[in-house]
Amino acid sequence: MSHVFLTGFMGSGKSTVGRLVAERLGRPFVDLDAEIEQRTGMRISQLFQSAGEDGFREAEHEALAAAVQGPASVIACGGGVVLRDENRRLLKRWGTVVYLSVTAEEALARIGDAADRPLLAGDARGIAPRILEARLGLYRATADLTVDTTGRTVEEVADEVVRQLSGSAVRVVEVPVDLPYQAFVGRGALELLPQALSRVAASGSVAVVTDETVGGLHGGAIERLVSEAGFQTVIEQVPPGERSKSWQTAGKLVERFAAAALDRGSAVVAFGGGVVGDLAGFAASVYMRGIPVVQVPTTLLAQVDSSIGGKTGVDLEHGKNLAGTFWQPAAVIADTGLLHTLPDGEWANGWAEVVKTALLAGGGLWEMVAGSTERLAARDDGVVLDVVGSCVRFKASVVGDDPRESSGLRECLNLGHTLGHAIERELGYGTVSHGVAVAEGLRFAARLSAALVGLDEAVVERIDEVLRELGVPHAPLERLPAERLLAAMRADKKALKGEVRFVLLHAPGEWVVERVDGEMLDAHLQGFLEEGGVTA
């Protein structure tokens, strides 16, 4: 069982509420400030005075690192624990983070004259709002749950914390393809892995394919869960990044499956981002002519897109995903709690696919994404869960109706990818992220849609704004001649007889696939590259 961490501004009641929550849950209680004082032999105010804030933060980190190694507890953290990256990683890795929110005014009313608060010395009423404002984004980004303490008694807050902790945040999405499977989406969904494996694997071995980064962060948790299901775990780590999506890496994986004596009763767990999902799914599909794979996506991009639908593949010298199979997963487990260990670049990578999906779905999903960019950019757990669940549901509906791209419906999912894949290829795989390249493809497809099928210019502008508000950067387009991009697009697997096909939008939720005349495409691309070179 994992820890429960209480975070929040000074005066939010972390220590008092924490003791009550620990009693209700029957767990030990740890006050991190008390632990620091015991370890250093000094009161917090004395430690600040003798070692400064940097010295205190180091002592705080050491106390937190020690506390997470103990029995599953309720841990009340100091108000500034979220300031250090390594602390936030510890919180997300070792438990559920509950943010107790409070206004600066109410916090000051609760703590009185603040004489024992070193950071408020001199002008508590002037300093407190500035500190809270500076930390607010970190509190929200780190939290799995948020409980507003304003106007509530500590007993009421403790009751609400326990209620939220006991409530299920996992949503089940049915994917009605040839071999129906379920996608489990939400905080804590990873704990469902043992039951998913028990349904699909019959023998004693499960191969977990992951990359070195994800394995370092979450490898212990995945080994524990596979063991709980009664299987031996074979861990196969690959280097992170697009370069691992190759014939060579896939071949090594298949050889390792054989060396580990995996048989037709075994299964593969793809535990990582889109690269791991595509690679592990491909290896599973060709080993012994196909063994089950459970997709456990750990990035936003993989959760909303690549883990759903059964596409697997590796890159060739001449293009992305030119070799692959359709191999539906036995289950998809998208634990949104895992997203909080992602670096900023991976969030930006995923937002591009979220925007793509929202534009295709239109209606409520586009309105949700376009109207919630501030909360999404702050990684508000509730709205992120809503968006991930909605994106999974939309893609499931598309691939369920066209599981092998035979009817053309699934082609809509290529929105933004025609130019995006060309940018990736010409800049070099791994040089620019997939999401950043797709974002440029979305911007270009929007402009092409306005010119060719009447997309409202206001929507074109809003797409630019949404991508910018979500922090998705521009690719260095000034380095790319139009003729190279055109050649790459003609080599794309969705091109027909050298003619480039684009998914275009009449409006959000209304799309069409069109072949675009070469001269017209060249003219529009030249203008877009000139614009991109200025704004990049």
C-alpha positions as CSV (number, residue, x, y, z in Angstrom):
1,M,0.0,0.0,0.0
2,S,1.4,3.5,-0.9
3,H,1.7,6.6,1.2
4,V,-0.7,9.5,1.4
5,F,1.1,12.8,1.2
6,L,-0.6,16.0,2.3
7,T,0.7,19.2,0.6
8,G,-0.4,22.8,0.7
9,F,0.5,26.3,1.8
10,M,1.3,27.1,5.5
11,G,-1.9,27.2,7.5
12,S,-3.8,24.8,5.3
13,G,-4.0,22.3,8.2
14,K,-1.7,19.5,6.9
15,S,-0.5,18.4,10.3
16,T,-3.9,18.5,12.1
17,V,-5.8,17.0,9.2
18,G,-3.1,14.4,8.6
19,R,-3.4,13.0,12.1
20,L,-7.2,12.7,11.7
21,V,-6.8,11.0,8.3
22,A,-4.2,8.6,9.7
23,E,-6.6,7.6,12.5
24,R,-9.5,7.1,10.0
25,L,-7.3,5.0,7.7
26,G,-5.5,3.1,10.5
27,R,-2.1,4.2,9.4
28,P,1.0,5.7,11.0
29,F,1.2,9.5,10.9
30,V,4.5,11.3,9.9
31,D,4.9,15.1,10.3
32,L,7.8,15.9,8.0
33,D,8.7,19.1,9.9
34,A,8.9,17.1,13.2
35,E,11.1,14.6,11.4
36,I,13.5,17.4,10.3
37,E,13.7,18.7,13.8
38,Q,14.4,15.3,15.2
39,R,17.1,14.6,12.6
40,T,18.9,17.9,12.9
41,G,18.3,18.6,16.6
42,M,17.1,22.1,15.9
43,R,13.7,23.8,15.6
44,I,12.7,24.8,12.0
45,S,13.3,28.5,12.7
46,Q,16.8,27.7,14.1
47,L,17.7,25.6,11.1
48,F,16.7,28.4,8.8
49,Q,18.8,30.8,10.8
50,S,21.9,28.6,10.9
51,A,21.8,27.0,7.5
52,G,19.6,29.3,5.4
53,E,16.7,28.2,3.2
54,D,19.0,26.1,1.0
55,G,20.2,24.1,4.1
56,F,16.7,23.6,5.2
57,R,15.5,22.4,1.8
58,E,18.3,19.8,1.8
59,A,17.3,18.6,5.2
60,E,13.7,18.5,4.1
61,H,14.6,16.4,1.1
62,E,16.7,13.9,3.2
63,A,13.8,13.6,5.7
64,L,11.3,12.9,2.8
65,A,13.6,10.4,1.2
66,A,13.9,8.5,4.5
67,A,10.1,8.7,5.2
68,V,9.1,7.1,2.0
69,Q,11.1,4.0,2.9
70,G,8.9,3.4,6.0
71,P,5.5,1.6,6.3
72,A,2.6,3.1,4.3
73,S,1.7,6.3,6.2
74,V,0.0,9.6,6.1
75,I,2.8,12.1,5.7
76,A,2.2,15.9,6.3
77,C,4.7,17.7,4.1
78,G,6.1,21.2,4.6
79,G,4.6,24.0,2.4
80,G,7.7,24.2,0.2
81,V,8.3,20.5,-0.4
82,V,7.1,20.9,-4.0
83,L,9.8,23.4,-4.8
84,R,12.4,20.7,-5.6
85,D,12.1,18.4,-8.6
86,E,13.4,15.4,-6.7
87,N,10.8,15.9,-4.0
88,R,8.0,16.0,-6.5
89,R,9.3,12.8,-8.1
90,L,9.4,11.1,-4.7
91,L,5.8,12.2,-4.0
92,K,4.5,10.9,-7.3
93,R,6.4,7.7,-7.2
94,W,5.6,6.7,-3.6
95,G,2.0,7.5,-3.1
96,T,-1.1,9.6,-3.6
97,V,-0.7,13.4,-3.2
98,V,-3.5,15.4,-1.7
99,Y,-3.3,19.1,-2.1
100,L,-5.1,21.1,0.7
101,S,-5.9,24.4,-0.8
102,V,-6.4,27.6,1.2
103,T,-6.3,31.3,0.4
104,A,-3.5,33.5,1.7
105,E,-5.9,35.5,3.8
106,E,-7.3,32.4,5.6
107,A,-3.9,31.0,6.0
108,L,-2.7,34.1,7.8
109,A,-5.8,34.1,10.0
110,R,-5.1,30.6,11.1
111,I,-1.4,31.0,11.8
112,G,-1.7,34.2,13.8
113,D,1.3,36.5,14.0
114,A,3.5,34.0,12.1
115,A,6.4,34.6,14.5
116,D,7.7,31.0,13.9
117,R,7.5,31.2,10.1
118,P,10.9,32.3,8.8
119,L,9.7,33.0,5.3
120,L,7.1,35.5,6.5
121,A,9.4,37.5,8.7
122,G,9.0,41.3,8.4
123,D,5.8,41.6,6.4
124,A,3.6,38.4,6.6
125,R,0.5,40.0,4.9
126,G,2.6,41.3,2.0
127,I,4.8,38.2,1.6
128,A,2.3,35.4,2.0
129,P,0.2,36.1,-1.2
130,R,3.4,36.3,-3.3
131,I,4.7,33.0,-2.0
132,L,1.3,31.2,-2.5
133,E,1.1,32.5,-6.1
134,A,4.6,31.3,-6.9
135,R,3.8,27.8,-5.6
136,L,0.3,27.4,-6.8
137,G,1.2,25.8,-10.1
138,L,3.5,23.3,-8.4
139,Y,0.8,22.3,-5.9
140,R,-1.7,21.7,-8.6
141,A,0.7,19.9,-10.9
142,T,1.9,17.5,-8.2
143,A,-1.6,16.7,-6.8
144,D,-3.6,13.6,-7.5
145,L,-6.5,15.0,-5.4
146,T,-7.4,18.5,-4.3
147,V,-9.5,19.4,-1.2
148,D,-10.5,23.0,-0.6
149,T,-10.1,23.8,3.2
150,T,-11.6,27.3,3.1
151,G,-14.5,27.6,5.5
152,R,-14.3,24.0,6.6
153,T,-13.4,22.5,10.0
154,V,-10.5,20.1,10.2
155,E,-12.9,17.2,10.8
156,E,-14.8,18.1,7.6
157,V,-11.5,18.4,5.6
158,A,-10.3,15.0,6.9
159,D,-13.6,13.4,6.0
160,E,-13.4,14.8,2.5
161,V,-9.8,13.6,2.1
162,V,-10.8,10.0,3.2
163,R,-13.9,10.1,0.9
164,Q,-11.8,11.1,-2.1
165,L,-9.1,8.5,-1.3
166,S,-11.7,5.8,-1.1
167,G,-13.5,6.8,-4.3
168,S,-12.6,5.1,-7.5
169,A,-11.0,7.3,-10.2
170,V,-10.7,4.6,-12.8
171,R,-12.9,4.7,-15.8
172,V,-13.5,1.7,-18.1
173,V,-13.7,2.3,-21.9
174,E,-14.9,-0.6,-24.1
175,V,-13.0,-0.9,-27.4
176,P,-15.3,-2.9,-29.7
177,V,-12.9,-4.4,-32.2
178,D,-12.6,-7.9,-33.6
179,L,-11.3,-9.2,-30.2
180,P,-13.0,-6.7,-27.7
181,Y,-10.9,-5.4,-25.0
182,Q,-11.1,-2.7,-22.3
183,A,-9.1,0.4,-21.6
184,F,-8.9,1.4,-17.9
185,V,-8.2,5.1,-17.5
186,G,-7.6,7.0,-14.3
187,R,-5.4,7.5,-11.2
188,G,-4.5,4.2,-9.7
189,A,-5.4,2.1,-12.8
190,L,-2.0,0.4,-12.7
191,E,-3.2,-1.7,-9.8
192,L,-5.5,-3.5,-12.2
193,L,-2.6,-5.0,-14.1
194,P,-2.6,-8.3,-12.1
195,Q,-6.2,-9.1,-13.0
196,A,-5.6,-8.1,-16.6
197,L,-2.6,-10.5,-16.9
198,S,-4.5,-13.3,-15.2
199,R,-7.2,-13.1,-17.9
200,V,-4.8,-13.4,-20.9
201,A,-1.7,-15.3,-19.8
202,A,-1.6,-18.9,-18.8
203,S,2.1,-19.7,-18.3
204,G,4.6,-18.6,-15.7
205,S,6.5,-15.8,-17.5
206,V,5.6,-12.2,-18.5
207,A,8.0,-10.0,-20.4
208,V,7.9,-6.3,-19.4
209,V,9.3,-4.1,-22.2
210,T,10.2,-0.7,-21.0
211,D,12.8,2.0,-21.5
212,E,15.6,2.9,-19.2
213,T,13.9,6.1,-17.9
214,V,10.5,4.6,-17.1
215,G,12.2,1.5,-15.7
216,G,14.2,3.6,-13.3
217,L,11.1,5.5,-12.1
218,H,8.5,2.8,-11.9
219,G,10.3,-0.6,-12.5
220,G,9.8,-1.7,-8.9
221,A,6.0,-1.1,-9.0
222,I,5.6,-3.0,-12.2
223,E,7.6,-6.0,-11.0
224,R,5.6,-6.1,-7.8
225,L,2.3,-6.1,-9.7
226,V,3.4,-8.9,-12.1
227,S,4.5,-11.0,-9.2
228,E,1.2,-10.4,-7.5
229,A,-0.4,-12.0,-10.5
230,G,1.7,-15.1,-10.0
231,F,4.1,-14.7,-12.9
232,Q,7.8,-14.6,-13.3
233,T,9.0,-11.2,-14.6
234,V,11.4,-10.8,-17.5
235,I,12.4,-7.1,-17.7
236,E,13.7,-5.9,-21.1
237,Q,14.9,-2.3,-21.2
238,V,15.6,-0.4,-24.4
239,P,17.2,3.1,-24.7
240,P,14.6,5.9,-24.6
241,G,13.8,7.7,-27.8
242,E,12.6,7.1,-31.4
243,R,15.9,5.5,-32.4
244,S,14.9,2.4,-30.5
245,K,12.0,1.8,-33.0
246,S,14.1,-0.1,-35.4
247,W,14.4,-3.6,-37.0
248,Q,17.6,-4.1,-34.9
249,T,15.9,-3.4,-31.5
250,A,12.8,-5.4,-32.4
251,G,14.9,-8.4,-33.5
252,K,16.9,-8.3,-30.2
253,L,13.6,-8.3,-28.2
254,V,12.3,-11.3,-30.1
255,E,15.5,-13.1,-29.5
256,R,15.3,-12.3,-25.7
257,F,11.7,-13.6,-25.6
258,A,13.0,-16.9,-27.0
259,A,16.0,-16.9,-24.6
260,A,13.6,-16.4,-21.6
261,A,11.5,-19.4,-22.9
262,L,8.3,-17.4,-23.4
263,D,5.7,-19.6,-24.9
264,R,2.2,-19.1,-26.3
265,G,0.8,-18.9,-22.8
266,S,3.0,-16.0,-22.0
267,A,2.3,-12.3,-22.4
268,V,4.1,-9.0,-23.0
269,V,3.6,-5.8,-21.0
270,A,4.4,-2.6,-23.0
271,F,5.3,-0.2,-20.2
272,G,6.3,3.2,-21.5
273,G,5.5,5.8,-24.1
274,G,4.6,5.5,-27.8
275,V,8.0,4.1,-28.9
276,V,7.9,1.3,-26.3
277,G,4.2,0.6,-27.1
278,D,4.8,0.3,-30.9
279,L,8.0,-1.7,-30.5
280,A,6.8,-4.1,-27.8
281,G,3.5,-4.6,-29.6
282,F,5.4,-5.4,-32.9
283,A,7.7,-7.9,-31.1
284,A,4.7,-9.6,-29.4
285,S,2.8,-9.8,-32.7
286,V,5.6,-11.7,-34.5
287,Y,6.9,-13.9,-31.7
288,M,5.4,-17.4,-32.1
289,R,3.0,-15.7,-34.6
290,G,1.5,-13.6,-31.8
291,I,1.3,-13.6,-28.0
292,P,-0.9,-11.2,-26.0
293,V,0.3,-7.7,-25.2
294,V,-1.0,-5.4,-22.4
295,Q,-0.4,-1.8,-23.2
296,V,0.5,0.3,-20.1
297,P,1.2,3.8,-21.5
298,T,3.1,6.2,-19.3
299,T,3.1,9.3,-21.4
300,L,0.2,11.6,-22.3
301,L,0.7,11.0,-26.0
302,A,0.6,7.2,-25.6
303,Q,-2.4,7.3,-23.2
304,V,-4.6,9.4,-25.5
305,D,-3.5,7.9,-28.8
306,S,-0.9,5.3,-29.6
307,S,-1.9,2.7,-27.1
308,I,-5.4,2.4,-28.5
309,G,-6.1,0.6,-31.7
310,G,-3.6,-2.1,-32.2
311,K,-1.1,-0.4,-34.6
312,T,2.5,-1.6,-34.0
313,G,5.6,-0.8,-36.0
314,V,9.2,0.2,-36.4
315,D,10.8,2.9,-38.5
316,L,12.8,2.3,-41.7
317,E,15.4,4.5,-43.3
318,H,12.9,5.7,-45.8
319,G,10.1,6.6,-43.4
320,K,8.3,6.3,-40.0
321,N,6.3,3.2,-39.2
322,L,6.8,1.7,-42.7
323,A,7.0,-1.8,-41.1
324,G,4.4,-3.0,-38.7
325,T,1.3,-5.1,-37.9
326,F,-2.2,-4.7,-36.6
327,W,-2.1,-6.5,-33.2
328,Q,-4.8,-5.5,-30.8
329,P,-3.8,-5.3,-27.1
330,A,-5.4,-7.6,-24.6
331,A,-6.0,-4.6,-22.4
332,V,-4.9,-1.0,-22.1
333,I,-4.2,0.4,-18.6
334,A,-3.7,4.2,-18.6
335,D,-2.8,5.4,-15.1
336,T,-3.0,9.2,-15.2
337,G,-1.0,9.2,-11.9
338,L,2.0,8.2,-13.9
339,L,1.9,11.4,-16.0
340,H,3.1,13.5,-13.1
341,T,6.7,12.2,-13.4
342,L,6.8,13.5,-17.1
343,P,9.1,16.4,-18.0
344,D,7.6,19.4,-19.6
345,G,8.6,18.3,-23.1
346,E,6.6,15.1,-22.8
347,W,3.5,17.0,-21.7
348,A,3.9,19.3,-24.8
349,N,4.3,16.2,-26.9
350,G,1.0,14.8,-25.7
351,W,-1.0,18.0,-25.9
352,A,-0.5,18.0,-29.7
353,E,-2.3,14.7,-30.0
354,V,-5.0,15.9,-27.5
355,V,-5.7,18.9,-29.8
356,K,-5.8,16.7,-32.8
357,T,-8.3,14.4,-31.2
358,A,-10.4,17.3,-30.0
359,L,-10.5,18.8,-33.5
360,L,-11.7,15.5,-35.0
361,A,-14.3,14.9,-32.3
362,G,-15.5,18.4,-32.2
363,G,-18.4,19.3,-30.0
364,G,-17.9,18.9,-26.3
365,L,-14.3,17.6,-26.4
366,W,-13.1,20.6,-28.5
367,E,-14.9,23.0,-26.2
368,M,-13.4,21.2,-23.2
369,V,-9.8,21.4,-24.5
370,A,-10.1,24.9,-25.9
371,G,-11.9,26.2,-22.8
372,S,-9.6,24.6,-20.2
373,T,-6.1,25.4,-21.5
374,E,-5.1,27.1,-18.3
375,R,-6.1,24.2,-16.1
376,L,-4.6,21.7,-18.6
377,A,-1.3,23.6,-18.7
378,A,-1.3,23.5,-14.9
379,R,-1.9,19.7,-15.1
380,D,-5.0,19.9,-13.0
381,D,-5.7,16.2,-12.2
382,G,-9.4,16.4,-12.6
383,V,-9.5,18.0,-16.0
384,V,-6.6,15.9,-17.3
385,L,-8.5,12.8,-16.3
386,D,-11.6,14.1,-18.2
387,V,-9.6,14.9,-21.3
388,V,-7.6,11.6,-21.4
389,G,-10.8,9.6,-20.8
390,S,-12.6,11.5,-23.6
391,C,-9.8,11.1,-26.1
392,V,-9.6,7.3,-25.4
393,R,-13.3,7.0,-25.9
394,F,-13.2,8.9,-29.2
395,K,-10.3,6.9,-30.6
396,A,-11.9,3.6,-29.4
397,S,-15.1,4.5,-31.3
398,V,-13.0,5.2,-34.5
399,V,-10.8,2.1,-34.4
400,G,-13.8,-0.1,-33.3
401,D,-15.5,0.8,-36.6
402,D,-12.3,0.5,-38.7
403,P,-9.9,-1.8,-36.9
404,R,-7.6,-2.4,-39.9
405,E,-8.0,0.8,-41.9
406,S,-10.2,-0.9,-44.5
407,S,-13.1,1.5,-44.6
408,G,-11.2,4.8,-44.6
409,L,-12.8,6.1,-41.4
410,R,-9.6,5.6,-39.4
411,E,-7.7,7.7,-41.8
412,C,-9.0,10.8,-40.0
413,L,-6.5,10.0,-37.2
414,N,-3.8,11.2,-39.6
415,L,-4.8,14.8,-39.1
416,G,-1.6,16.8,-38.8
417,H,0.6,13.7,-39.4
418,T,1.3,14.1,-43.1
419,L,3.5,17.1,-42.7
420,G,4.4,16.1,-39.1
421,H,6.0,12.8,-40.2
422,A,7.9,14.6,-43.0
423,I,9.3,17.1,-40.5
424,E,10.4,14.3,-38.2
425,R,12.1,12.5,-41.1
426,E,13.9,15.5,-42.5
427,L,15.1,17.0,-39.2
428,G,16.1,13.5,-38.0
429,Y,14.1,11.2,-35.7
430,G,14.8,12.2,-32.1
431,T,15.9,15.7,-33.1
432,V,12.3,17.0,-32.9
433,S,9.6,15.3,-30.9
434,H,6.6,13.6,-32.6
435,G,4.2,16.0,-30.8
436,V,6.0,19.1,-31.8
437,A,6.2,17.9,-35.4
438,V,2.4,17.0,-35.4
439,A,1.6,20.4,-34.0
440,E,3.2,22.0,-37.0
441,G,1.2,19.6,-39.1
442,L,-2.0,20.7,-37.4
443,R,-1.2,24.4,-37.9
444,F,-0.5,23.7,-41.6
445,A,-3.6,21.5,-42.1
446,A,-5.7,24.3,-40.5
447,R,-4.4,26.8,-43.0
448,L,-4.9,24.4,-45.9
449,S,-8.4,23.7,-44.7
450,A,-9.3,27.4,-44.7
451,A,-8.0,27.7,-48.2
452,L,-9.5,24.6,-49.7
453,V,-12.6,23.5,-47.7
454,G,-13.7,26.7,-45.9
455,L,-12.6,26.3,-42.3
456,D,-13.3,29.5,-40.4
457,E,-10.2,31.7,-40.0
458,A,-11.2,32.2,-36.3
459,V,-10.8,28.4,-35.8
460,V,-7.4,28.6,-37.5
461,E,-6.4,31.3,-35.0
462,R,-7.8,29.4,-32.1
463,I,-5.8,26.3,-32.9
464,D,-2.7,28.4,-32.9
465,E,-3.7,29.9,-29.5
466,V,-4.6,26.6,-27.9
467,L,-1.2,25.0,-28.9
468,R,0.6,28.1,-27.6
469,E,-1.4,28.2,-24.3
470,L,-0.6,24.5,-23.8
471,G,3.1,25.2,-24.2
472,V,3.6,23.3,-27.5
473,P,6.7,24.9,-29.1
474,H,7.4,25.4,-32.8
475,A,9.8,23.2,-34.7
476,P,12.8,24.8,-36.5
477,L,11.1,25.0,-39.9
478,E,13.6,27.6,-41.2
479,R,16.0,24.7,-41.6
480,L,13.7,22.8,-44.0
481,P,13.5,23.4,-47.8
482,A,9.9,22.9,-49.1
483,E,11.2,20.5,-51.8
484,R,12.6,18.1,-49.2
485,L,9.3,18.1,-47.2
486,L,7.3,17.5,-50.4
487,A,9.4,14.5,-51.3
488,A,9.0,13.1,-47.8
489,M,5.2,13.6,-47.9
490,R,5.0,11.8,-51.2
491,A,6.9,8.9,-49.6
492,D,4.4,8.7,-46.7
493,K,2.6,5.4,-46.4
494,K,-0.8,7.1,-46.9
495,A,0.2,8.8,-50.2
496,L,-1.3,7.2,-53.4
497,K,0.8,7.1,-56.6
498,G,2.9,9.9,-55.3
499,E,-0.2,12.1,-54.6
500,V,-0.2,13.6,-51.1
501,R,-3.4,13.2,-49.1
502,F,-4.5,15.5,-46.3
503,V,-7.1,15.3,-43.6
504,L,-8.8,18.7,-43.8
505,L,-11.4,20.3,-41.5
506,H,-14.7,22.0,-42.6
507,A,-15.1,22.7,-38.8
508,P,-14.2,20.9,-35.6
509,G,-15.8,17.5,-35.8
510,E,-16.3,17.7,-39.6
511,W,-13.4,16.3,-41.7
512,V,-12.6,15.1,-45.2
513,V,-9.6,13.4,-46.8
514,E,-8.4,15.2,-50.0
515,R,-5.7,14.7,-52.5
516,V,-3.9,18.1,-52.8
517,D,-2.5,19.3,-56.2
518,G,1.3,19.5,-56.1
519,E,1.6,23.1,-57.3
520,M,-1.1,24.2,-54.8
521,L,0.6,22.3,-52.0
522,D,4.0,23.7,-52.8
523,A,2.7,27.3,-52.8
524,H,0.9,26.9,-49.5
525,L,3.9,25.1,-48.0
526,Q,6.3,27.8,-49.1
527,G,4.2,30.4,-47.4
528,F,3.8,28.3,-44.2
529,L,7.6,27.8,-43.9
530,E,8.2,31.5,-44.3
531,E,5.7,32.2,-41.5
532,G,7.2,29.4,-39.4
533,G,10.7,30.7,-39.9
534,V,9.6,34.0,-38.4
535,T,7.6,32.6,-35.5
536,A,9.7,29.6,-34.5
